Structure formats: C-alpha cells, structure tokens
Amino acid sequence: MDAQRVVWVDWMRVIACFMVMVVHCTEPFYLGGDGALVLTEADAVWVAVIDSAVRMCVPLFVIASSMLLFPTRDSSMAFAKKRTARLLVPFALWSLAYALLSGDAGESLPSLLLNFNYSAGHLWFVYMLVGIYLLIPLLSPWAERVSKRELQVYLAIWSVTTLLPFVREIASGGATAVVYGPTGIPRQALFPLWGEASWNPYGTFYYISGFIGYLFLGLYFRRFAPNLSAKKSLLMGGTLWLLGFAITAGGMLYKILAHGSFPAKGGIDTCVSWEWTLNYDTTGVALMAIGALLILKQINAGGWIYENVILPVSKASYGMYLSHMLVLASVITTLRDAWGVGEAGALGIFTTPIQILLGAIITYATVAACCVLLRKLPKAGKWIVG
C-alpha cells in the first residue's frame, strides 16, 4: 500500500461517489414536465428522505481534498501544475463527450467556452473545485500557523452563513422573485441581506460562505479534532447526522406538501424552491457532513478488500463522477419503462425507492468497472479518468 494513502479518506471517496449517484438517480422523480414533478405523496416522502440522506456527498469530496492537499507547501505554479492539470484535462475530455452526445453539438460545443453543458449539469462541481484549488496556495501560509481557537472562530462565522437560506425564506415570506439568467433558465433571486443589492452580490458573508467552510473543516479535523473513541464518534456523528437529516428532509418535504395536491408540479423555479434545504451550503447538509466525517474517520479497514476494491475505485472516483451521467440516465429510463412509475408501478409504494437505489447500484458498478479499467491504460489512463 502507498505509504501516503489515508485509508479512511479512500473509503470516504468511494462512499461519497455512490452517494452522488443516489442523488442523481433521485432527481428524475421530482424533475419532470416543465421543471418540477412529483407524482404522489408517497413519492414526495421517498424523494425527500433518500435525497436528503446522501446530500452531504459533495461536501465530503471537498473535505477529502482539504485533508490531503491543504495546506500545501508548493508554490502556486507548482500546485497548479500538479493538481489543476490533472483536474482539467479529464474534465475537458468528458465535457466534449457530453456536448457531442447531447444531440445538439452545434450549440453545445461553443457554449463550453462560457460554462458547462446543461445536459451535464453535474459538471458544475469541477468549476467550484478549481476555485478551491486556486485558493489553497493563497491560504496555505495562514493554514500552517492558524491556532485552534482562531480556526474555530472562522468555522463559527461560516456556520452562521449556513443559516442564510432560512433568514432569506423568513424575510421574503417565501415569495422570492424569479429572474432569468443568460441561458433563459429561471432562477430564484436572493432576498438581499447585509450589503447585498441588485447591483452588489458581495455582501458581508460572501467571501466566507459556501464551500470554503468545508476546506476549513477538513483542516480542523486533520490538525485539531480530538481522537474520540469509536463509541463517542458514532454517538456524536450519528446525532449530528440525524439532526441535519431532519432539517434537510423536513424542509424539502414541507415545500412539496405545501402544494396540497398531487401530482405536484411547476417550473424550474418550483424545483429551486423545493431544494432550499438541500443546497450544500445549508445548515442541515453541513451537520450531516460533520456527522458523517466523525463516523467515517473510524474506518481503518485495510487488507485485501481495500487494496483490490476500495483503493482502485477511490483512484478512479473523479472519472466516475465525470462520466456517470452517460450511464445513469439510460439505467433509470430502463427501470421506469420496465416497472412503471409511482404507486401504479409494479412494486406499488416501493417502486420509486427500489428504482432509485437499484439504479444507483447498477450505475455505480458499471462506471466503476469501466473507469478502473480505463485508468490502467498506459500513459493515457490518468488523463482520461484523473
């Protein structure tokens, strides 16, 4: 085994990658029609429960990067050469693949100069991660000397920013305006808080909100978090996860049930409203990420399974993230065509959750096998898969 590997971080990557696929397998069950569509009340419960339970997946990826890369002693140029290139080359290759396979390459290819292709919306993650990588060399000198107390203060400020969606919801009365972006896709306008305005999105908490908190969180756990016993870690982690889950699932279910009848449907703005507690920078998701981190840190299982399954899949996880939507959409469509949808489906009330979980398992196994094999290609493999 590579002496530099951190066993539990590899396990975390493998688990987080599966969670991502569960999230994306859940989306077809509340995205449909003109934007948002949930067929039955039972589906509303399944969607809220399953999606919320794994919503900390992306924060866990950022925490993994922090645990392994932050702080860095490399110069900005050296860090960019080693990390960003390995991030961007596979991203560029898979972005081209999605654009060519989208059915409208003439429009999709030029749009890549400005943003990801909207038929591959999950690629937003790479843009965010590049932004984090740009900050790591800049923040590393501070991270080398920061005290535990000082870092706790910054994490406390960041934790306050995870409450902002709730403040906006209360302040706006739930009736936030909808505006249209450059793509014509509607998006929810934010109720302005503490310096924000239509001409200024950079309010007080702008620079210390979002995913930067998970970068700091990874640093805190690596440098200062106490080594708790397995029992205490499971108890504390489980409690935080359950609290975060209740906030996240409860918020989404509340919004869907507020429609009062089923099928519940609306435009993209309705879907944005439903997901208000599912965003990665919200309190519930942050609590689940911390809880999961406490639990996952207890994993120390090496041996044959780690060497031959977990480690290869962990190394291929970036490529799996990039490519999985090419498989997932077909898998979910096939399952829905075969078994029907909602309570009218072949498995009754359990049709939806089994389709979601089975779809994620099939997609994960397929993509893992392909990406592990692709990564073995001499020279080219790492540039395709990462």
C-alpha positions in Angstrom: 0.0 0.0 0.0 1.2 3.6 -0.8 2.5 5.0 2.4 0.9 8.3 1.7 -2.6 6.9 1.4 -5.1 7.7 4.2 -7.3 4.6 4.4 -10.4 6.2 5.7 -10.3 9.0 3.1 -10.2 6.5 0.3 -13.3 4.8 1.9 -14.9 8.2 2.2 -14.4 9.0 -1.5 -15.8 5.6 -2.6 -18.9 6.1 -0.4 -19.4 9.8 -1.4 -19.2 8.8 -5.1 -22.0 6.3 -4.6 -24.0 9.0 -2.7 -23.6 11.3 -5.7 -25.2 8.7 -8.0 -28.1 8.2 -5.5 -28.7 11.9 -5.6 -28.8 11.9 -9.4 -31.0 8.8 -9.5 -33.4 10.6 -7.3 -33.7 13.7 -9.4 -35.9 12.2 -12.2 -38.5 11.5 -9.5 -39.0 15.2 -8.8 -37.8 16.8 -12.0 -40.1 16.4 -14.9 -42.7 18.0 -17.1 -41.9 21.8 -17.3 -39.4 21.5 -14.5 -40.8 20.0 -11.2 -43.0 17.0 -10.9 -43.8 14.6 -8.0 -46.5 12.1 -8.9 -47.7 11.1 -5.4 -47.5 11.9 -1.8 -45.6 8.7 -1.2 -43.0 9.7 -3.9 -42.6 13.1 -2.1 -41.6 11.3 1.1 -39.3 8.9 -0.7 -37.6 11.7 -2.7 -37.1 13.9 0.4 -35.8 11.0 2.6 -33.5 9.4 0.0 -32.0 12.6 -1.5 -31.5 14.2 2.0 -29.9 11.1 3.4 -26.9 11.4 1.0 -26.8 15.1 0.4 -23.5 15.6 2.1 -21.7 13.7 -0.7 -20.2 16.8 -2.4 -19.0 18.4 0.8 -17.3 15.1 1.7 -15.3 15.3 -1.6 -14.2 18.9 -0.7 -13.3 17.7 2.8 -11.2 14.9 1.3 -9.3 17.4 -0.9 -8.7 19.5 2.2 -7.5 16.6 4.2 -4.9 15.6 1.5 -3.9 18.9 0.0 -4.4 21.8 2.5 -2.1 23.4 3.4 0.3 22.9 0.6 4.0 23.9 0.6 4.1 24.1 -3.1 4.2 27.4 -4.9 1.1 28.5 -6.7 2.5 27.5 -10.1 3.8 24.1 -8.8 0.5 23.3 -7.2 -1.4 24.3 -10.3 0.8 22.2 -12.5 0.4 19.1 -10.3 -3.3 19.4 -9.5 -5.2 21.7 -11.8 -3.9 20.0 -15.0 -5.0 16.6 -13.7 -8.4 18.1 -12.9 -8.9 20.0 -16.1 -7.8 17.5 -18.8 -10.3 14.8 -17.9 -12.9 17.4 -17.4 -12.3 18.8 -20.9 -12.4 15.4 -22.5 -15.7 14.4 -20.8 -17.2 17.8 -21.5 -16.6 17.3 -25.2 -18.1 13.8 -24.9 -21.3 15.2 -23.3 -21.5 18.0 -25.9 -21.1 15.6 -28.8 -23.7 13.2 -27.4 -26.2 15.8 -26.4 -27.9 15.7 -29.9 -27.1 19.4 -30.5 -23.4 19.6 -30.7 -23.6 22.8 -32.8 -24.9 24.7 -29.9 -23.3 22.7 -27.1 -19.7 22.9 -28.2 -19.5 26.8 -28.4 -21.2 27.1 -25.0 -18.3 25.2 -23.4 -16.3 28.4 -23.7 -18.7 30.0 -21.2 -19.9 27.3 -18.9 -20.6 23.6 -18.6 -23.1 21.9 -20.9 -26.6 21.9 -19.3 -27.1 18.3 -20.4 -24.3 17.5 -18.0 -25.2 19.8 -15.1 -23.2 17.8 -12.6 -20.0 19.3 -14.0 -20.7 22.5 -12.1 -18.7 20.7 -9.4 -15.4 21.0 -11.3 -15.7 24.7 -11.6 -16.2 25.0 -7.9 -13.3 22.7 -7.2 -11.0 24.7 -9.5 -11.9 27.8 -7.5 -11.0 26.0 -4.2 -7.7 24.9 -5.8 -6.9 28.5 -6.7 -7.3 29.5 -3.1 -5.3 26.7 -1.5 -1.8 28.1 -2.2 -3.0 31.5 -1.2 -4.4 30.4 2.2 -1.8 27.8 3.0 0.7 30.1 4.8 -2.2 31.1 7.1 -3.3 27.4 7.5 0.2 26.5 8.6 0.2 28.8 11.6 -3.5 29.2 12.4 -4.4 28.3 16.0 -7.2 26.0 17.0 -9.1 28.9 18.6 -8.7 31.1 15.5 -9.9 28.4 13.2 -12.9 27.7 15.4 -13.8 31.4 15.1 -13.8 31.2 11.3 -15.7 28.0 11.3 -18.3 29.6 13.7 -18.7 32.5 11.3 -19.1 30.1 8.4 -21.7 28.1 10.3 -23.7 31.3 10.6 -23.8 31.6 6.8 -25.4 28.2 6.5 -28.4 29.8 8.2 -28.8 32.4 5.5 -31.3 30.4 3.4 -33.6 30.3 6.4 -33.2 34.0 7.0 -34.0 34.7 3.4 -37.1 32.5 3.5 -38.4 34.2 6.6 -37.5 37.8 5.4 -39.1 37.2 1.9 -42.2 35.4 3.2 -41.3 32.6 0.9 -42.2 34.7 -2.1 -38.7 35.3 -3.6 -38.8 36.7 -7.1 -37.8 34.7 -10.1 -35.4 36.1 -12.6 -33.9 34.8 -15.8 -30.3 34.1 -16.4 -28.3 34.4 -19.7 -29.5 30.9 -20.7 -33.1 31.8 -20.3 -33.4 29.3 -17.4 -35.3 30.8 -14.5 -33.5 31.1 -11.2 -34.6 32.4 -7.8 -33.4 35.9 -7.0 -32.0 36.1 -3.5 -33.6 38.4 -0.9 -30.8 40.9 -0.2 -29.1 40.7 3.2 -26.3 42.7 4.8 -24.9 44.8 1.9 -26.4 42.8 -1.0 -28.4 44.5 -3.6 -29.4 44.1 -7.2 -26.1 45.8 -8.2 -23.9 44.1 -5.5 -24.0 40.4 -4.7 -20.9 40.7 -2.5 -22.4 41.1 1.0 -20.8 40.7 4.4 -20.7 36.9 4.4 -20.0 36.3 0.7 -16.3 35.6 1.0 -16.5 33.2 3.9 -19.6 31.3 2.8 -20.1 28.2 0.6 -17.6 25.5 0.1 -14.7 27.4 1.7 -16.1 26.3 5.0 -15.6 22.6 4.1 -12.0 23.4 3.2 -11.6 24.8 6.7 -13.5 21.9 8.2 -11.1 19.4 6.7 -8.1 21.4 8.1 -9.7 21.5 11.5 -10.3 17.7 11.6 -6.8 17.0 10.4 -5.0 19.3 12.8 -7.1 19.9 15.9 -10.1 17.5 16.2 -9.7 15.2 19.3 -9.3 11.5 18.7 -12.6 10.2 20.1 -13.4 6.6 20.9 -15.4 4.7 18.3 -18.4 4.8 20.6 -18.3 8.6 21.1 -17.6 9.2 17.4 -20.6 7.0 16.4 -22.9 8.6 19.0 -21.9 12.2 18.2 -21.7 11.7 14.5 -25.0 9.9 14.4 -26.7 12.6 16.4 -25.4 15.4 14.2 -26.3 13.4 11.0 -29.9 12.8 12.3 -30.3 16.4 13.2 -29.1 17.6 9.8 -31.2 15.0 8.0 -34.3 16.1 9.9 -33.7 19.7 8.8 -32.9 18.8 5.2 -35.6 16.3 4.6 -38.2 18.2 6.6 -37.6 21.4 4.6 -37.9 19.7 1.3 -41.0 17.7 2.2 -42.7 20.8 3.7 -42.2 22.6 0.4 -43.6 19.8 -1.7 -46.6 19.1 0.5 -47.4 22.8 0.5 -48.8 22.2 -3.0 -51.7 20.5 -1.3 -52.4 18.0 -4.1 -50.7 15.5 -6.4 -49.2 15.4 -8.9 -47.3 18.4 -7.5 -45.7 20.2 -10.4 -44.3 23.6 -11.6 -41.5 25.2 -13.4 -37.8 25.2 -12.6 -38.4 27.9 -10.1 -40.6 25.4 -8.2 -37.8 22.9 -8.1 -35.4 25.5 -6.8 -37.9 26.3 -4.1 -38.2 22.6 -3.1 -34.5 22.2 -2.8 -34.0 25.2 -0.4 -32.7 23.0 2.4 -30.8 20.6 0.1 -28.2 23.2 -1.0 -24.7 22.2 0.0 -24.1 25.4 2.0 -27.1 25.0 4.3 -27.2 24.0 8.0 -28.7 20.6 7.6 -26.2 19.4 5.0 -23.3 20.9 7.0 -24.4 19.0 10.1 -24.7 15.7 8.1 -21.2 16.2 6.6 -19.7 16.7 10.1 -21.6 13.7 11.4 -20.5 11.5 8.5 -16.9 12.7 8.9 -16.9 11.7 12.6 -18.2 8.2 11.7 -16.0 7.7 8.6 -12.8 8.6 10.4 -13.3 5.4 12.4 -12.8 3.2 9.3 -9.4 1.6 9.3 -10.1 -1.5 7.3 -7.2 -2.2 5.0 -6.4 -5.7 3.8 -7.5 -7.4 0.6 -10.8 -5.5 0.0 -9.1 -2.2 0.5 -6.2 -3.0 -1.8 -8.2 -4.6 -4.6 -11.6 -2.8 -4.5 -11.6 0.4 -2.4 -8.2 1.8 -3.5 -8.7 1.3 -7.3 -12.2 2.7 -7.1 -11.1 5.7 -5.0 -8.3 6.5 -7.5 -10.9 6.3 -10.3 -13.6 8.3 -8.4 -13.1 11.6 -10.2 -13.5 9.9 -13.6 -16.6 8.1 -12.2 -18.1 11.4 -11.2 -17.4 13.0 -14.6 -18.7 10.1 -16.7 -21.6 8.5 -14.7 -24.4 10.5 -16.2 -23.8 8.8 -19.6 -24.9 5.6 -17.9 -27.3 6.7 -15.2 -30.0 8.3 -17.5 -30.3 5.1 -19.5 -30.5 2.9 -16.4 -33.2 5.0 -14.8 -35.2 5.2 -18.0 -35.0 1.4 -18.5 -36.2 0.7 -14.9 -39.1 3.1 -15.2 -40.1 1.7 -18.6 -40.0 -1.8 -17.2 -41.7 -1.3 -13.8 -43.8 1.8 -14.3 -43.8 4.8 -12.0 -45.1 5.8 -8.6 -47.6 3.8 -6.7 -49.0 2.4 -10.0 -45.7 0.7 -10.7 -45.0 -3.0 -10.4 -43.8 -2.7 -6.8 -46.5 -0.4 -5.6 -45.5 2.1 -3.0 -41.9 0.7 -3.1 -41.5 1.2 -6.8 -39.8 4.6 -6.5 -37.2 3.8 -3.8 -36.2 0.5 -5.3 -35.8 2.1 -8.7 -33.6 4.9 -7.2 -31.4 2.5 -5.2 -31.1 -0.2 -7.8 -30.4 2.5 -10.5 -27.6 3.9 -8.3 -26.1 0.4 -7.7 -26.2 -0.6 -11.4 -24.7 2.8 -12.5 -22.0 2.7 -9.8 -20.9 -0.8 -10.6 -20.8 -0.2 -14.4 -19.0 3.1 -14.2 -16.5 1.9 -11.5 -15.6 -1.1 -13.6 -15.1 1.0 -16.8 -13.1 3.8 -15.1 -10.8 1.4 -13.1 -10.0 -0.3 -16.4 -9.6 2.9 -18.3 -7.2 4.2 -15.6 -4.9 1.2 -16.3 -4.3 2.3 -19.9 -0.6 3.2 -20.2 0.0 7.0 -20.0 -3.5 8.0 -21.3 -5.4 6.4 -18.4 -4.8 9.0 -15.8 -5.6 11.8 -18.2 -8.9 10.3 -19.1 -10.0 9.3 -15.6 -7.9 11.7 -13.4 
